[in-house]
């Protein structure tokens, strides 16, 4: 598909919701273009009447005969019309510019929201398969470049219409002179610029990739800054970033050099046409071209206005080609059908969450999309309401996959999860997640106050936040901080210890009063003292909610009502701590391995 066809298809999709305002803009552009041409055509009679040249444009003579009384001087009438037309054009120009800016801003605003909404509603598997830098580029860099492309498209339409009407004027003034101009223009467009457009498009694709690579490297550097400092690998990351910047610089240079070729060739075309027109006029008039001064002057003025319009239109088109890869990326993001049915949307037709008895996993198996082997195979287990159960096993046993299924991050490949006998697929996912509290090994906190990190968008009072912090054993360290609950914790909570971040996460969950608490190796990266305090908080919470602990450290699950042991994706044994230690099976082996 050609560049122009691609652009038309994508722009048609993006401008679809704004047809009315776009139609107003186009009508204004057409009217403005017509008046511009009419204004220039008035120069012809003014020059001729000023030089007492009798031959006038036939259409203009007919126009004057129709609207002017015989007593009115045509010279004065032409000058007056020129003044009136200029005033009208000034007002109309403001309207057209405003409507164009409005179209651009509305489409840009819509694009930002639509891309974010599209990405937001993607399943977790979509994010798991993408680099963060790529996702950042789609939502920020590509959207910004697409917005610039939209602006170039709006401007391209305006200058194209103006060029079209100027060309009609030139045809009316001199058919053969205009044909000569067009021959030169066609040569210019199809011999020189056709190859340039394709080269700009190819280089812009490379530029798009380079921007994404730089974004990925920078994001990885910021995310891993602590490890980079500790390992002394700063020089490596400097070289890696400089390499990405060097590649980006090279592609930028190639693209902008090609774009600026237009500016050089436009001057050549403009002065070549003036020279050619002068030669043709001299040849046809035999040197006596005074009667044609008005014609030639108006033609040159029209040409003088036409060439910049073509130049701007060409520049708009070249930038549009440059931004087209980003535009295609955004378009594909908006239109791509994702076949994973596990999308977080509030489906009013599904049942409300209702948990009174137990959660059951029945014959659950799971295979990742890019995997060849089952991560879970035919798992069946029960979790009674207000009980505390643990799922344990060595690395790769399927513990975290089980947690991901319970958290709706993935959907079982076969089998199902049931709550009081109702398949989880039939329950409103948003309602279910409102009743599920999840704390993972990597706690998400952000650059804001401790208060806002606990609140996390929930409509609640300060007293409720403090009460939740006390239950999570976080109140004392918060009050010892520099500004108490208003302490800024830094990006990703860099000012807090791992245990403090986890206690903030627990306070956040307590505030939401979930029915189910899911701990996915939440204490695996903590020291023993922090781990003990976290588990004491969990013990208090387990009195009023169902607690599911995914654990690698077996010391944290001895008080569980039921322990399920996984090995290579299969459930190999289950029972209480005492029962499992008595039979000396897989759990006993794991326990003794950690003890020794």
C-alpha positions as CSV (number, residue, x, y, z in Angstrom):
1,X,0.0,0.0,0.0
2,X,1.4,3.4,-0.9
3,X,2.3,6.1,1.6
4,X,-0.6,8.4,0.4
5,X,-3.1,5.5,0.6
6,X,-1.9,4.6,4.1
7,X,-2.1,8.2,5.2
8,X,-5.7,8.6,3.8
9,X,-6.9,5.4,5.5
10,X,-5.3,6.3,8.9
11,X,-6.5,10.0,8.8
12,X,-10.0,8.9,7.8
13,X,-10.1,6.7,10.9
14,X,-8.7,9.4,13.2
15,X,-10.9,12.2,11.8
16,X,-14.0,10.1,11.8
17,X,-15.6,11.4,15.0
18,X,-15.0,15.0,13.9
19,X,-16.7,15.1,10.5
20,X,-18.8,18.2,11.2
21,X,-16.1,20.5,12.4
22,X,-13.8,19.2,9.6
23,X,-16.5,20.0,7.0
24,X,-16.7,23.6,8.4
25,X,-13.0,23.8,8.1
26,X,-12.9,22.6,4.5
27,X,-15.7,24.9,3.5
28,X,-13.8,27.8,5.0
29,X,-10.6,26.7,3.3
30,X,-12.3,26.5,-0.1
31,X,-13.9,29.9,0.3
32,X,-10.7,31.4,1.5
33,X,-8.8,30.0,-1.5
34,X,-11.4,31.3,-3.9
35,X,-11.2,34.8,-2.4
36,X,-7.4,34.7,-2.5
37,X,-7.5,34.0,-6.2
38,X,-10.2,36.6,-6.8
39,X,-8.0,39.2,-5.0
40,X,-5.0,38.4,-7.2
41,X,-7.1,38.5,-10.3
42,X,-8.0,42.1,-9.5
43,X,-4.4,43.1,-9.9
44,X,-4.8,42.5,-13.7
45,X,-7.3,45.2,-14.4
46,X,-5.7,47.6,-12.0
47,X,-2.4,47.4,-13.9
48,X,-4.1,47.5,-17.3
49,X,-6.4,50.5,-16.4
50,X,-3.4,52.2,-14.9
51,X,-1.4,51.8,-18.2
52,X,-4.5,52.5,-20.3
53,X,-4.4,49.1,-21.9
54,X,-7.8,48.3,-23.3
55,X,-7.8,44.5,-23.4
56,X,-9.2,43.2,-20.1
57,X,-10.0,39.7,-18.9
58,X,-13.4,38.8,-20.4
59,X,-14.8,37.3,-17.2
60,X,-13.9,40.5,-15.3
61,X,-15.5,42.7,-18.0
62,X,-18.7,40.7,-17.7
63,X,-18.5,40.9,-14.0
64,X,-18.1,44.7,-14.1
65,X,-20.9,45.1,-16.6
66,X,-23.2,43.2,-14.3
67,X,-22.5,45.0,-11.0
68,X,-21.2,48.5,-12.0
69,X,-23.2,51.4,-13.3
70,X,-21.6,52.9,-16.5
71,X,-20.5,56.0,-14.6
72,X,-18.2,54.1,-12.1
73,X,-14.5,54.1,-13.0
74,X,-13.4,50.4,-13.4
75,X,-10.0,51.3,-12.0
76,X,-11.6,52.7,-8.8
77,X,-14.0,49.7,-8.7
78,X,-11.1,47.3,-8.9
79,X,-9.1,49.0,-6.2
80,X,-12.2,49.2,-4.0
81,X,-13.0,45.5,-4.6
82,X,-9.4,44.6,-3.8
83,X,-9.7,46.5,-0.4
84,X,-13.0,44.9,0.5
85,X,-11.8,41.4,-0.5
86,X,-8.7,41.9,1.6
87,X,-10.8,42.8,4.7
88,X,-13.0,39.7,4.1
89,X,-10.0,37.5,3.7
90,X,-8.5,38.7,6.9
91,X,-11.6,37.8,8.9
92,X,-12.1,34.5,7.1
93,X,-8.5,33.7,7.6
94,X,-8.9,34.0,11.4
95,X,-12.0,31.7,11.3
96,X,-10.2,29.1,9.2
97,X,-7.1,29.2,11.4
98,X,-9.2,28.8,14.5
99,X,-11.2,25.9,13.1
100,X,-8.0,24.2,11.9
101,X,-6.4,24.6,15.4
102,X,-9.7,23.3,16.9
103,X,-9.7,20.2,14.7
104,X,-6.1,19.6,15.5
105,X,-6.5,20.0,19.2
106,X,-9.6,17.9,19.3
107,X,-8.1,15.0,17.3
108,X,-4.9,15.2,19.4
109,X,-6.9,15.1,22.7
110,X,-9.0,12.2,21.4
111,X,-5.9,10.4,20.3
112,X,-4.3,10.7,23.7
113,X,-7.4,9.4,25.4
114,X,-8.1,6.6,22.9
115,X,-4.5,5.2,23.0
116,X,-4.5,5.3,26.8
117,X,-7.9,3.6,27.0
118,X,-6.9,1.0,24.4
119,X,-3.7,0.1,26.3
120,X,-5.4,0.3,29.7
121,X,-8.0,-2.3,28.7
122,X,-5.4,-4.8,27.3
123,X,-5.0,-8.0,29.3
124,X,-1.9,-8.5,31.5
125,X,-0.4,-10.9,29.0
126,X,0.0,-7.9,26.6
127,X,2.1,-6.0,29.1
128,X,4.1,-9.1,30.0
129,X,5.2,-9.5,26.4
130,X,6.3,-5.9,25.9
131,X,9.3,-3.9,27.0
132,X,8.4,-0.9,29.2
133,X,10.3,1.4,26.9
134,X,8.3,0.3,23.9
135,X,5.0,0.9,25.9
136,X,6.3,4.3,27.0
137,X,7.1,5.2,23.4
138,X,3.6,4.1,22.1
139,X,1.8,6.2,24.7
140,X,4.1,9.2,24.6
141,X,6.5,9.5,21.7
142,X,4.4,7.9,19.0
143,X,1.3,9.8,20.1
144,X,3.2,13.1,20.1
145,X,4.6,12.4,16.6
146,X,1.1,11.3,15.4
147,X,-0.3,14.6,16.7
148,X,2.4,16.4,14.6
149,X,1.4,14.3,11.7
150,X,-2.3,15.3,12.2
151,X,-1.2,19.0,12.2
152,X,0.7,18.5,9.0
153,X,-2.3,16.8,7.5
154,X,-4.6,19.8,8.4
155,X,-2.1,22.2,6.9
156,X,-1.6,20.0,3.8
157,X,-5.4,20.2,3.1
158,X,-5.3,24.0,3.4
159,X,-2.3,24.6,1.1
160,X,-3.5,22.0,-1.4
161,X,-6.8,23.8,-1.9
162,X,-5.1,27.1,-2.2
163,X,-2.6,25.7,-4.8
164,X,-5.5,24.2,-6.8
165,X,-7.3,27.6,-7.1
166,X,-4.1,29.4,-7.9
167,X,-3.5,26.9,-10.6
168,X,-7.0,27.5,-12.0
169,X,-6.2,31.2,-12.2
170,X,-3.0,30.6,-14.1
171,X,-4.8,28.4,-16.6
172,X,-7.3,31.2,-17.1
173,X,-4.6,33.8,-17.6
174,X,-2.4,31.7,-20.0
175,X,-3.0,28.1,-21.0
176,X,0.4,27.5,-22.7
177,X,2.4,29.3,-20.1
178,X,0.7,27.2,-17.4
179,X,1.3,24.0,-19.3
180,X,5.0,24.9,-19.5
181,X,5.0,25.4,-15.7
182,X,3.2,22.1,-15.1
183,X,5.6,20.2,-17.3
184,X,8.4,21.5,-15.2
185,X,6.4,20.8,-12.0
186,X,5.6,17.2,-13.1
187,X,9.2,16.5,-13.8
188,X,10.1,17.9,-10.4
189,X,7.4,15.9,-8.6
190,X,7.8,12.5,-10.2
191,X,11.4,12.4,-11.1
192,X,12.9,14.0,-8.0
193,X,10.4,13.9,-5.2
194,X,9.0,10.4,-5.8
195,X,12.3,8.9,-4.8
196,X,12.7,11.3,-1.9
197,X,9.4,10.3,-0.4
198,X,10.2,6.6,-0.4
199,X,13.7,7.4,1.1
200,X,12.1,9.6,3.8
201,X,9.6,6.8,4.7
202,X,12.3,4.2,4.9
203,X,14.6,6.4,7.0
204,X,11.6,7.4,9.2
205,X,11.0,3.7,10.0
206,X,14.6,3.4,11.1
207,X,14.2,6.6,13.1
208,X,11.1,5.1,14.8
209,X,13.0,2.0,15.9
210,X,15.9,4.2,17.1
211,X,13.6,6.3,19.2
212,X,12.1,3.1,20.8
213,X,15.6,1.7,21.5
214,X,16.7,4.8,23.2
215,X,13.5,4.9,25.2
216,X,14.1,1.3,26.3
217,X,17.7,1.9,27.4
218,X,16.8,5.0,29.3
219,X,13.9,3.3,31.1
220,X,16.1,0.3,32.0
221,X,18.8,2.6,33.3
222,X,16.4,4.5,35.6
223,X,14.7,1.3,36.8
224,X,18.0,-0.3,37.6
225,X,19.9,2.7,38.9
226,X,20.5,1.1,42.4
227,X,22.0,-2.1,40.9
228,X,24.0,-0.1,38.5
229,X,25.5,2.0,41.3
230,X,26.3,-1.0,43.4
231,X,27.8,-3.1,40.7
232,X,29.9,-0.3,39.3
233,X,28.6,-0.8,35.8
234,X,27.9,2.8,35.1
235,X,30.4,3.0,32.3
236,X,28.7,0.1,30.5
237,X,25.3,1.8,30.7
238,X,26.9,5.1,29.5
239,X,28.3,3.3,26.5
240,X,25.0,1.6,25.9
241,X,23.0,4.8,26.0
242,X,25.6,6.7,23.9
243,X,25.3,4.0,21.3
244,X,21.6,4.4,21.1
245,X,21.9,8.2,20.9
246,X,24.5,7.9,18.2
247,X,22.2,5.7,16.1
248,X,19.4,8.1,16.7
249,X,21.6,11.0,15.6
250,X,22.5,9.3,12.4
251,X,18.9,8.6,11.5
252,X,17.7,12.1,12.5
253,X,20.4,13.5,10.2
254,X,19.3,11.4,7.3
255,X,15.6,12.2,7.6
256,X,16.0,16.0,8.1
257,X,18.6,16.2,5.3
258,X,16.1,14.6,2.9
259,X,13.3,16.8,4.1
260,X,15.3,20.0,3.6
261,X,16.1,19.0,0.0
262,X,12.7,20.3,-0.8
263,X,13.6,23.8,0.3
264,X,16.6,23.9,-2.1
265,X,14.7,22.5,-5.1
266,X,11.7,24.9,-4.6
267,X,13.9,28.0,-5.2
268,X,15.3,26.4,-8.3
269,X,11.8,25.7,-9.6
270,X,10.5,29.2,-8.8
271,X,13.2,31.1,-10.6
272,X,13.4,28.7,-13.5
273,X,9.7,29.3,-14.1
274,X,10.1,33.1,-14.0
275,X,13.0,32.9,-16.4
276,X,11.0,30.5,-18.7
277,X,7.9,32.8,-18.6
278,X,10.0,35.8,-19.5
279,X,11.5,34.0,-22.5
280,X,8.1,32.8,-23.7
281,X,6.5,36.2,-23.3
282,X,9.4,37.9,-25.2
283,X,9.2,35.3,-28.0
284,X,5.5,35.6,-28.5
285,X,5.3,39.4,-28.4
286,X,8.4,40.1,-30.4
287,X,9.7,42.4,-27.6
288,X,6.5,44.5,-27.5
289,X,5.1,43.3,-24.3
290,X,3.6,46.5,-22.8
291,X,0.0,45.3,-23.5
292,X,0.9,42.1,-21.7
293,X,2.3,43.7,-18.6
294,X,-0.9,43.2,-16.7
295,X,-1.2,39.6,-17.8
296,X,2.4,38.7,-17.0
297,X,2.4,40.6,-13.7
298,X,-0.7,38.9,-12.5
299,X,0.5,35.5,-13.7
300,X,3.8,36.0,-11.9
301,X,2.0,37.2,-8.8
302,X,-0.3,34.1,-9.0
303,X,2.8,31.9,-9.5
304,X,4.5,33.7,-6.7
305,X,1.6,32.7,-4.4
306,X,1.3,29.2,-5.9
307,X,4.9,28.1,-5.4
308,X,5.0,28.7,-1.6
309,X,1.7,26.9,-1.3
310,X,3.1,23.9,-3.2
311,X,6.3,24.2,-1.1
312,X,4.4,24.2,2.1
313,X,2.2,21.4,0.9
314,X,5.2,19.4,-0.1
315,X,6.9,20.1,3.2
316,X,3.7,19.0,5.0
317,X,3.6,15.8,3.0
318,X,7.3,15.1,3.6
319,X,6.8,15.5,7.4
320,X,3.7,13.4,7.2
321,X,5.7,10.7,5.5
322,X,8.3,11.1,8.3
323,X,5.8,10.7,11.0
324,X,3.8,8.0,9.2
325,X,5.6,5.0,11.0
326,X,4.6,6.5,14.4
327,X,1.1,7.1,13.0
328,X,0.9,3.5,11.8
329,X,2.0,2.3,15.2
330,X,-0.7,4.3,17.0
331,X,-3.3,3.2,14.4
332,X,-2.4,-0.5,14.8
333,X,-2.6,-0.1,18.6
334,X,-6.1,1.4,18.3
335,X,-7.4,-1.2,15.8
336,X,-5.6,-4.4,16.6
337,X,-7.8,-7.1,17.9
338,X,-6.3,-8.9,20.9
339,X,-7.6,-12.4,21.2
340,X,-7.1,-12.8,24.9
341,X,-10.6,-12.7,26.4
342,X,-9.3,-11.8,29.9
343,X,-9.9,-8.1,29.6
344,X,-10.7,-5.9,32.6
345,X,-14.0,-4.4,31.8
346,X,-17.0,-3.9,33.9
347,X,-19.5,-6.3,32.3
348,X,-22.9,-5.5,33.8
349,X,-24.3,-8.8,32.3
350,X,-22.0,-10.9,34.6
351,X,-22.8,-11.9,38.1
352,X,-21.8,-9.9,41.1
353,X,-19.1,-11.3,43.4
354,X,-20.6,-13.3,46.3
355,X,-18.4,-15.4,48.5
356,X,-19.9,-17.3,51.4
357,X,-18.4,-20.8,51.4
358,X,-15.3,-21.6,49.4
359,X,-13.0,-21.1,46.4
360,X,-12.2,-24.1,44.2
361,X,-9.7,-24.7,41.5
362,X,-11.0,-27.7,39.5
363,X,-8.6,-29.5,37.1
364,X,-6.8,-26.2,36.3
365,X,-4.0,-26.4,33.7
366,X,-2.1,-23.5,32.2
367,X,0.3,-22.9,29.3
368,X,1.8,-19.5,28.5
369,X,1.3,-18.4,24.9
370,X,5.0,-18.7,24.1
371,X,5.5,-21.8,26.1
372,X,5.6,-25.4,24.9
373,X,5.1,-27.0,28.3
374,X,2.3,-26.8,30.9
375,X,3.2,-24.6,33.8
376,X,0.2,-26.1,35.8
377,X,-1.2,-29.5,35.1
378,X,-4.7,-30.6,36.4
379,X,-4.5,-28.7,39.7
380,X,-7.5,-29.1,42.1
381,X,-7.7,-27.5,45.5
382,X,-10.2,-25.8,47.9
383,X,-10.0,-22.6,50.0
384,X,-12.6,-22.3,52.6
385,X,-13.9,-18.8,53.6
386,X,-11.9,-17.1,56.4
387,X,-9.3,-19.8,56.3
388,X,-5.6,-19.3,55.8
389,X,-4.0,-21.6,53.2
390,X,-0.5,-21.7,51.7
391,X,0.8,-22.8,48.3
392,X,4.4,-23.8,48.4
393,X,7.0,-25.4,46.2
394,X,10.5,-25.0,44.8
395,X,11.2,-22.4,42.0
396,X,9.3,-23.2,38.8
397,X,6.7,-25.3,40.6
398,X,3.8,-23.1,39.5
399,X,3.2,-21.1,42.7
400,X,3.2,-17.7,41.1
401,X,1.2,-18.9,38.1
402,X,-1.5,-20.0,40.5
403,X,-1.5,-16.6,42.1
404,X,-1.7,-14.9,38.6
405,X,-4.7,-17.0,37.8
406,X,-6.4,-16.0,41.1
407,X,-5.6,-12.4,40.4
408,X,-7.1,-12.6,36.9
409,X,-3.8,-11.7,35.2
410,X,-4.2,-14.9,33.1
411,X,-7.1,-17.3,32.3
412,X,-6.7,-21.1,32.8
413,X,-6.0,-23.0,29.6
414,X,-8.3,-25.7,30.8
415,X,-10.4,-26.3,34.0
416,X,-11.7,-23.4,36.0
417,X,-11.8,-21.4,39.2
418,X,-15.1,-21.4,41.1
419,X,-16.5,-19.3,43.9
420,X,-19.4,-20.9,45.7
421,X,-19.9,-23.1,42.6
422,X,-19.9,-20.2,40.2
423,X,-17.2,-20.1,37.5
424,X,-15.0,-17.0,37.9
425,X,-15.6,-16.4,34.1
426,X,-19.2,-15.7,34.9
427,X,-18.4,-13.1,37.7
428,X,-17.9,-9.4,37.0
429,X,-14.1,-9.2,37.0
430,X,-14.0,-5.6,38.3
431,X,-16.4,-6.5,41.2
432,X,-14.2,-9.6,42.0
433,X,-11.0,-7.6,42.0
434,X,-12.6,-5.0,44.4
435,X,-12.9,-7.9,46.9
436,X,-9.3,-9.2,46.3
437,X,-6.3,-7.7,48.1
438,X,-3.0,-8.5,46.4
439,X,0.6,-8.0,47.7
440,X,3.5,-9.2,45.7
441,X,7.2,-9.4,46.1
442,X,7.6,-6.1,44.2
443,X,5.4,-3.5,45.9
444,X,4.3,-0.7,43.8
445,X,4.7,2.7,45.4
446,X,5.2,6.0,43.6
447,X,6.7,9.5,44.1
448,X,4.1,11.1,46.5
449,X,3.3,11.2,50.1
450,X,2.9,8.2,52.3
451,X,-0.7,9.3,52.8
452,X,-1.5,9.2,49.1
453,X,0.3,5.9,48.6
454,X,-1.9,4.3,51.2
455,X,-5.0,6.0,49.9
456,X,-4.2,5.0,46.3
457,X,-7.2,6.8,44.8
458,X,-9.7,5.6,47.4
459,X,-12.2,8.1,48.8
460,X,-11.5,7.8,52.5
461,X,-10.7,10.0,55.5
462,X,-7.4,10.6,57.2
463,X,-8.6,8.8,60.3
464,X,-9.3,5.7,58.2
465,X,-5.8,5.9,56.7
466,X,-4.2,6.1,60.1
467,X,-6.2,3.2,61.4
468,X,-5.2,1.1,58.4
469,X,-1.5,2.0,59.0
470,X,-1.8,1.0,62.7
471,X,-3.2,-2.4,61.8
472,X,-0.4,-2.9,59.3
473,X,2.2,-1.9,61.9
474,X,3.2,1.1,59.8
475,X,2.1,4.0,62.0
476,X,5.2,4.2,64.2
477,X,7.7,4.4,61.4
478,X,5.5,6.8,59.5
479,X,5.3,9.2,62.5
480,X,9.1,8.9,62.8
481,X,9.5,10.1,59.3
482,X,10.4,13.8,58.5
483,X,6.9,14.9,57.7
484,X,4.8,12.0,59.0
485,X,2.1,10.9,56.6
486,X,3.0,13.8,54.3
487,X,6.6,12.5,53.8
488,X,7.5,12.2,50.1
489,X,8.9,8.7,49.7
490,X,10.8,9.2,46.4
491,X,10.5,7.4,43.1
492,X,9.5,3.8,43.6
493,X,9.8,4.4,47.4
494,X,13.6,4.7,47.4
495,X,13.5,6.5,50.8
496,X,11.8,3.4,52.4
497,X,13.1,0.0,53.3
498,X,11.6,-3.1,51.8
499,X,9.7,-3.9,54.9
500,X,8.3,-0.4,55.1
501,X,7.1,-0.5,51.5
502,X,5.4,-3.8,52.3
503,X,3.7,-2.4,55.3
504,X,2.4,0.5,53.3
505,X,1.1,-2.0,50.8
506,X,-0.7,-3.9,53.6
507,X,-2.2,-0.7,54.9
508,X,-3.4,0.1,51.4
509,X,-5.1,-3.4,51.3
510,X,-6.6,-3.0,54.7
511,X,-8.2,0.3,53.7
512,X,-10.1,-1.5,50.9
513,X,-11.4,-4.2,53.3
514,X,-11.1,-7.1,50.8
515,X,-12.7,-10.5,51.4
516,X,-9.6,-12.3,50.0
517,X,-5.9,-11.5,50.7
518,X,-3.4,-12.9,48.2
519,X,0.3,-12.8,49.3
520,X,2.6,-13.7,46.4
521,X,6.0,-14.3,48.1
522,X,5.4,-10.9,49.7
523,X,8.2,-11.4,52.3
524,X,10.8,-13.3,50.3
525,X,13.1,-10.3,49.9
526,X,12.8,-9.1,53.5
527,X,15.0,-9.7,56.5
528,X,13.7,-12.0,59.3
529,X,12.6,-9.2,61.6
530,X,10.6,-7.4,58.9
531,X,9.2,-10.7,57.7
532,X,8.0,-11.5,61.2
533,X,6.3,-8.2,61.6
534,X,4.6,-8.6,58.2
535,X,3.3,-12.0,59.1
536,X,2.1,-10.8,62.5
537,X,0.0,-8.2,60.6
538,X,-1.3,-11.0,58.3
539,X,-2.2,-13.1,61.3
540,X,-4.4,-10.3,62.5
541,X,-6.0,-9.8,59.1
542,X,-6.7,-13.5,58.7
543,X,-9.3,-13.3,61.4
544,X,-11.7,-11.4,59.1
545,X,-10.7,-12.5,55.6
546,X,-9.5,-15.4,53.5
547,X,-5.8,-15.5,53.2
548,X,-3.9,-17.2,50.4
549,X,-0.1,-17.3,50.9
550,X,2.2,-18.1,48.1
551,X,5.5,-18.8,49.8
552,X,9.1,-19.9,49.2
553,X,10.1,-19.5,52.8
554,X,8.3,-22.3,54.6
555,X,8.8,-20.7,58.0
556,X,6.0,-18.2,57.1
557,X,3.3,-20.8,56.6
558,X,3.5,-23.1,59.6
559,X,0.2,-21.7,61.0
560,X,-1.7,-22.2,57.8
561,X,-4.9,-24.2,58.0
562,X,-4.0,-26.1,54.8
563,X,-0.7,-26.3,52.9
564,X,-0.7,-27.3,49.2
565,X,2.6,-28.5,47.8
566,X,3.4,-28.1,44.1
567,X,6.2,-29.7,42.1
568,X,6.8,-29.1,38.4
569,X,3.3,-27.8,38.0
570,X,1.5,-30.7,39.7
571,X,-0.1,-30.8,43.2
572,X,1.8,-33.6,44.9
573,X,0.6,-33.3,48.5
574,X,-1.5,-31.3,50.9
575,X,-2.3,-31.1,54.6
576,X,-1.5,-29.2,57.8
577,X,2.1,-28.5,58.8
578,X,2.1,-31.3,61.3
579,X,0.6,-33.8,58.8
580,X,3.1,-33.0,56.1
581,X,6.1,-33.2,58.4
582,X,4.8,-36.5,59.7
583,X,4.7,-38.2,56.2
584,X,8.2,-36.9,55.3
585,X,7.3,-36.2,51.7
586,X,8.0,-33.3,49.3
587,X,7.2,-30.7,52.0
588,X,9.5,-32.3,54.5
589,X,12.3,-32.3,51.9
590,X,11.8,-28.6,51.1
591,X,11.7,-27.8,54.8
592,X,14.8,-29.7,55.7
593,X,16.6,-28.2,52.7
594,X,15.9,-24.7,53.9
595,X,16.7,-25.5,57.5
596,X,20.1,-26.9,56.6
